Amino acid sequence: MIVSKPIMKKSILLSGVQPSGVLHIGNYLGAISQWVLMQKTHHVFVMIADLHAITVPQEPAALHENTLRMAKLLIACGIVICPLSVRVAVLMPR
C-alpha cells in the first residue's frame, strides 16, 4: 500500500529592498533574517528595487555597485538564490 502525503501549497512572500545605502543591523533584524526563516514555509521572492532608489540624485555607477552589493549581501545572509527568486528592477524586461 502506497501512502502519499498531502501536497501543501506554500504561501508567497514578495518583498523588496532599496540599494540606497549600506546594510545595517536594522535591515537584518527587521526584514532579512525574517525572509531567511520564512523560506522554509513560503516561496520567498525578493526584489532589489533599484529604480525606487532614484527618488534622490544618484550616480549611475554607484547605484549599480550598491545594487550588486545588496544582491551579494542577501546571499551572504542566507537568501537562497534560485531562478526567479531575486530580481533587479532595472534588469527586468519591459
N, C-alpha and C positions, 0 to 999 in steps of 0.2 A: 504494500500500500504506500503510495506516494502522498506525502503531506506537504502542501505548499503554504508558505507564509503569505498572508495578505500583503499586497503591494501598497505601501504607504506613499502618498504623494507628499513631497516636501513643499513647504511654503517658499515663496520667493522673496528675497530681500534685495532691493535695489537702493543703493546709496552712492553718494559721491563726495569727493573731497577736492578742494581747490589747491592747486600747486603754487600758492601765492607766498609761501614762506617756508620756514624750517619746521619739520615735525616736532612737536613738543609733547610733554607728558599728558597734557590735557587731551590732545588728539588721540593719543594711545589709549588712555583710560576711558575716555568718553565715547569713543567710536571704534577704533581699530581693533582693540582687544575683544570687543563685543562681536565684531564681524568674524573674527577668527573662531570664537566659540560657536557662533551660530552656523558655521559651515557644516557642523555635524547634523543639524536639524533643518537647514534651509539651503536652497540654491542661492548662493550669495553672488551678486553682481555689483562690482564697484566701478564707478566711473571717475576718471580724473577730469574734472570739469575745468579744463584749461581756458576755454572760451569765457567762462564766468570770471576768471581772474583778470580779464582785461577791462573790468569796470573802472580800474585805475590805470594810469600810464604804466606800461611795461616795455622793457627792452625785449624784442623778439627772441634774441639768443638766450637771455636769462630765463625767460618763460619756458623756452624749450628745455633748458637744462633743469629747471625746477620740476618740470613735468616728468622727465626721465628719472630724476632723483626720487620723486614721490612714488613712481612705479617700483623702483628698487626697494624703497623703504617698506612699501606694502608687502612685498615678497619677503623681506627680512623679518617682518612682524608676524608672518605666518599665513598671509592670504594665499590660498592655493591658486596658482595660475593655470588655467586650462582654457581652451578656446572659448571665447565669448565671455569670460568671467570678469575681465578688466578691459575697459575701453577708454581711449583718449578722445575727447570730443572733436578736436580738430582733425583727427585722422579718420573719422567716420565718413563713409561715402555719402555724398549728398544726392 
